[in-house]
Amino acid sequence: MPDLVYRRVVSQLARAAAYSPPQYASAMPKIRFNNPHTDKLFMICLEPWAEEYWLRPGDAFTVEFDESDRAEQMIGDADFDVSWYDFGILVWTASGKDVTVLDRSGTRLDHGHQQPNAD
């Protein structure tokens, strides 16, 4: 009888050691911004970096925020703060770390994307 118990325990331990938890998609907070206008550019400014991204009419960008230091950097009870202006929006993130901006195809954008010429 002890041999049977031993084999069961060893079998259960082997299954547990081979277990691989399922992989889940990134849980980074995201915001999608759309420019519904047909005739003007729309700016997104990300703070505290002062990074500007310009959306042409019909464009949509997704902003992903790194939340690894979120607990330390909360803005009150929010992960980010958004303010609207005539020229666009200002987004303050609670994270002092990385922010990624993607277009509809998932391509990572550099700050200053589509910025108009300063004439």
N, C-alpha and C positions, 0 to 999 in steps of 0.2 A: 504493500500500500504506500509506504513512503516514497518508493521509486515513481509511482504514478503521480503523486503530488509534486515531486521534484520536476518531472517532465512537463507538467502543466505550467508550473511557475516559470521554467526556462522558456517554454513556448510563448507565454504571455510577455515575458521580458524581451524576447527576440522581436515580437510584433511591435512592441512599444518603441524599441530602438530603431526600427525601420520606418516608423510613422513619420510622414512629412506633412506638416500643416498646410492647408490650402493657401495659395498666394492670392492676395487681394490687390485691387487697383490702388493707386495712390490716394491717400485721404487728405491731400493738401487742399486747403480752402481755395475755391476758384470763383471768379466773377466773369461773366461774359458781358462785353460792351458792344452795342450796335449803334451805327450811325444811320438813323432813319431819314436824314435829310437828303434831298435830291440835288442840292446846289451849294453845300458848304462843307468844309472840313470840320472835324470834331476832335478835340485834343483830350488825351488822358495824361495827367501828370501824376507820377508815383513819388510819394514822399516817404522817407526823408532824403531820397537820392536826387530829387528834381529831374527825374527821367521823363521825357515827353515822347508820346506816341501819337501819331496823327491818323485818324480814320477818314478815308475818303467816303463819299456817299455810298451807302450800301455795304460798307465794310463791317466786319465783326472781329473783335479780338477777345481772347480769353487771358485773364491774368491769374497765375497760380502763385500762392504765397507759401513759403516755407514756414511751417508751424513748429519747428523743433524747439524754439525758445518762447513759444506762445504764452505759457503760464507767467513768465517774467515780464512780458511786454504788453499785457492787455491794455486797451484804451477804454478805461471804465469797465464795462461788461461786454465789450465788442472786440472782434478780431481786426477790424479795420473801420475807418471812418471815411465817408464819401460826402463831398461838397460839390454842388452844381453851380456853374457860372455860365455866362453867355457864350464863352469860347470853348467850353468843355467841362471836364470834371477834375477834381483833385482828390486823390485817394491816399490817405495816410494808413500805412499798414502797422499792425501791432508787432510784426516781426522785424527785427533789425537785420535779418539774414536775406537769403536769396529770394528774388521775385522773378518769375519767368512770364514773358508775354508771347502768346502764340496767335498766329492768324488762323483762318478757318481750316486750312490744310494741315495744321499742326506744326508749321514751321516757326522756329524760335525767331523773334524779332529783336533787333538792336535798338537801343534808345535813340530817339531822333528819327525813327522810321516815318517816312513820307512827310517830313517837316517841310513846310513851304519855304521858298527863298525869302530872305529878309530884304526886300526891295524898298 
